[in-house]
Amino acid sequence: MSLDLFKLGGRRALVTGGASGIGLAIALGLGRAGASVVLNSIEESQLAEAVARLRAEGLAADSAVFDVGDAVATRTAVDHIEARIGAIDILVNNAAVQRRMPLEDVPEALWSEIMRVDLDGVFHVAQAVARHMIVRKRGSIINICSINSEQGRPAIAPYTAAKGAVKMLTKGMAIDWAKHGIRANGIGPGYTSSPLTAALVADPAFTAWVKGRVPLGRWGEPDDLVGAAIFLASDAARFVTGHVLYVDGGVTAVL
């Protein structure tokens, strides 16, 4: 049956930044589609709660505490997962940070931190995982991009720069690793309610602007991204690579 193409039974996914928000929603969605899930975060207590939530549903879940911005720690953690838990078939690169301020006020340390997590972290985890996928000649990598991979907004220039680079890094992964049976795609969330956007969601004026700006007339929810993640992870997308799927309520379609 056609729906069998979307089943993820027998596969294992690593979801970075998986303790809350978009990462947790995607982890739950992949688990409900049949995948075993390894959640990553640097927040150990929050991560334990997230794993417990998946296990309470009868889903197979493990945790991996490491900083994606640390290349050595990432490589060590991925090798540990592969050796002790099992092969990673699906990677969701979701971990990210964001700080809002005018570009002229951004200190160098903050610029470096955003790049370290939002861009370098994607590279570190994808490379560490891909080295194992290459041996097996299969795998799906999903990088969480953003509408800011395409469009800018005031006071988030470093984040926009990082997410634009992640879009192009995704294409590079797709090109270099296709010969090894690895697909690399992105998901570009629109204005989505999450810990990164909590202050904006709580601002009545900004929420009114979002509702007027987004054709579908609302904030996105983390669960809105689950279908896209399942699709890109599954055999339904077996001929899809180098693509960024924008899940944004239509906001990138309008001026």
KAVEN-V60983 format. One record per backbone hydrogen bond with DSSP energy under -1.0 kcal/mol. NH is the residue of the N-H (numbers start at 0). CO is the residue of the C=O. Records with the same first field share a line. If there is no record, write none. Layout:
# KAVEN-V60983
NH: CO + CO
This chain:
# KAVEN-V60983
3: 0
4: 1
5: 2
6: 3
7: 32
10: 7
12: 35
13: 89
14: 37
15: 91
17: 39
23: 19
24: 20
25: 21
26: 22
27: 23
28: 24
29: 25
30: 26
31: 27
32: 28
33: 30
34: 29
35: 10
36: 59
37: 12
38: 61
39: 14
40: 63
43: 41
46: 42
47: 43
48: 44
49: 45
50: 46
51: 47
52: 48
53: 49
54: 50
55: 51
56: 53
57: 54
58: 53
61: 36
63: 38
69: 66
73: 69
74: 70
75: 71
76: 72
77: 73
78: 74
79: 75
80: 76
81: 77
82: 78
83: 79
84: 80
85: 80
88: 11
89: 11
90: 139
91: 13
92: 141
93: 91
100: 154
104: 101
105: 102
110: 106
111: 107
112: 108
113: 109
114: 110
115: 111
116: 112
117: 113
118: 114
119: 114
122: 118
123: 119
124: 120
125: 121
126: 122
127: 123
128: 124
129: 125
130: 126
131: 128
132: 128
133: 129
135: 131
136: 132
137: 132
139: 88
140: 182
141: 90
142: 184
143: 92
144: 142 + 186
146: 188
148: 145
149: 146
150: 146
155: 152
159: 155
160: 156
161: 157
162: 158
163: 159
164: 160
165: 161
166: 162
167: 163
168: 164
169: 165
170: 166
171: 167
172: 168
173: 169
174: 170
175: 171
176: 172
179: 176
180: 177
181: 176
182: 138
184: 140
185: 242
186: 142
187: 244
189: 246
191: 189
192: 219
196: 193
200: 196
201: 197
202: 199
206: 202
207: 203
208: 204
209: 205
210: 206
211: 207
212: 208
213: 209
215: 248
216: 213
219: 190
223: 220
224: 221
225: 222
228: 224
229: 225
230: 226
231: 227
232: 228
233: 229
234: 4
235: 4
236: 233
237: 234
239: 236
241: 183
244: 185
246: 187
250: 247
252: 249
